[in-house]
């Protein structure tokens, strides 16, 4: 996904001279073409994420559209207070690109996992978060959103084949419908863990069970109303996220249910414990935290 | 215009602290707005940028925005009262403030970005950033000067308010910066030391930097070490740690006003 995202950014930068790309020394084999095509609009700032966000603030104030690029924890969490006082406070169009959120860098260890980002981004009233489901989706999201006035946070997958690549889905401003169902259950997910959901839906289909499933594509202040209109149609909501259980999409939906006194049972699947120092690939990490296909299937069967 | 008196009056009225810091930098900010900054109008992207990275000296900026006519007497009189845009730390919502500051180590990075933006946009505008010596404790300071130097941001001028004090003590006792002129020079900045209260000296040095840049003779970013005195102009405040925070009682205020005449 990240390669396609950057290819699309190159097309945009070709037409729009305001686009500038900063990286904190990451993006090997991904950013070279941009740097070659636009040498005066590409800066490797070195391993200095705080400076990168602060500089992006200065660039955006002058009317440019800076993209800052790094692996998730480094582009978002390391310079978090710079984001608060820079792009957020000044409401400037800085674009923060987080590569590989969730457990996409599973075997690289805890420092490279990003399981906190929804919690710390959704609290800013003017920040828009985009979480594309596949490469095609990443490209269309980027071209539609890059010139908005708000600061934007893009959660972008790294180079993995996606189950959802090439497939067509119903898409609205906030959601992508992964599956249509006929039961009283609705599932919401975000990011690459959606592949576990797609697989579990295939498994359930064998027993003629179809579950309505959505991937959340965009988060901002208006999503709460959009979610409410969906949630109130179901008796059971399941959320699946490679994110700490507190603060993520499960928490968002819990807030909506509580504030609107909905008679809905919420089942949250997410990360409930600290790392124990045992790592593996993304599927291993999902299984370890109860987010894999079989665990989703068994939860749904229990509810039914 | 007696800008020190304005600082004292508004500090007293608001009962606010950080007087020492404002008195430390006010001569520098006065020269910047009076002589150096090119601001055709506040909406022009071609205007020079000024970043007060040590946001806690905000009152010295407000006083100069007032003297320059960017904010009114009425605005200035709201300093630190309810419903004001003039808090202790300046925010960009106030006309004339380019960047909100108050968290040390951030304004300097905004300034570097602003200078890079001018280079990308092939503009001749300059960026002046006033920072505190305590701010050199921040890792982001070293990150940003490495970038500015590597990319030869000749339109960028850092001015260090070198008063030797920080919140809980003297800088030499808290985190000894040693010979930082030599340190900064080793980062390949055009580095000079001046008396930060001598208006003529501030004027001359900043004019020289500006002239050199405008005539394409600059090859490095600039770093002006302005040697200053925290609380300058009020004898009982000068070089004392407590006046980083304290506000004046009536007796202290009367004496301060007398000394600032």
HADDOCK unambig.tbl for C-alpha pairs under 7 A between the chains (distance, minus, plus):
assign (segid A and resid 40 and name CA) (segid B and resid 120 and name CA) 6.66 0.50 0.50
assign (segid A and resid 45 and name CA) (segid B and resid 147 and name CA) 6.57 0.50 0.50
assign (segid A and resid 48 and name CA) (segid B and resid 143 and name CA) 6.03 0.50 0.50
assign (segid A and resid 50 and name CA) (segid B and resid 140 and name CA) 6.29 0.50 0.50
assign (segid A and resid 51 and name CA) (segid B and resid 109 and name CA) 5.47 0.50 0.50
assign (segid A and resid 51 and name CA) (segid B and resid 140 and name CA) 5.93 0.50 0.50
assign (segid A and resid 51 and name CA) (segid B and resid 143 and name CA) 6.10 0.50 0.50
assign (segid A and resid 51 and name CA) (segid B and resid 144 and name CA) 5.78 0.50 0.50
assign (segid A and resid 54 and name CA) (segid B and resid 106 and name CA) 6.31 0.50 0.50
assign (segid A and resid 54 and name CA) (segid B and resid 109 and name CA) 4.67 0.50 0.50
assign (segid A and resid 54 and name CA) (segid B and resid 110 and name CA) 4.83 0.50 0.50
assign (segid A and resid 54 and name CA) (segid B and resid 113 and name CA) 6.88 0.50 0.50
assign (segid A and resid 55 and name CA) (segid B and resid 109 and name CA) 5.21 0.50 0.50
assign (segid A and resid 55 and name CA) (segid B and resid 110 and name CA) 4.99 0.50 0.50
assign (segid A and resid 55 and name CA) (segid B and resid 112 and name CA) 5.87 0.50 0.50
assign (segid A and resid 55 and name CA) (segid B and resid 113 and name CA) 3.63 0.50 0.50
assign (segid A and resid 56 and name CA) (segid B and resid 113 and name CA) 6.01 0.50 0.50
assign (segid A and resid 57 and name CA) (segid B and resid 110 and name CA) 5.78 0.50 0.50
assign (segid A and resid 57 and name CA) (segid B and resid 113 and name CA) 6.73 0.50 0.50
assign (segid A and resid 58 and name CA) (segid B and resid 110 and name CA) 4.45 0.50 0.50
assign (segid A and resid 58 and name CA) (segid B and resid 111 and name CA) 6.18 0.50 0.50
assign (segid A and resid 58 and name CA) (segid B and resid 113 and name CA) 4.15 0.50 0.50
assign (segid A and resid 58 and name CA) (segid B and resid 114 and name CA) 4.18 0.50 0.50
assign (segid A and resid 59 and name CA) (segid B and resid 113 and name CA) 5.08 0.50 0.50
assign (segid A and resid 59 and name CA) (segid B and resid 114 and name CA) 5.39 0.50 0.50
assign (segid A and resid 59 and name CA) (segid B and resid 117 and name CA) 4.96 0.50 0.50
assign (segid A and resid 62 and name CA) (segid B and resid 45 and name CA) 6.42 0.50 0.50
assign (segid A and resid 62 and name CA) (segid B and resid 114 and name CA) 6.80 0.50 0.50
assign (segid A and resid 62 and name CA) (segid B and resid 117 and name CA) 6.39 0.50 0.50
assign (segid A and resid 82 and name CA) (segid B and resid 106 and name CA) 6.74 0.50 0.50
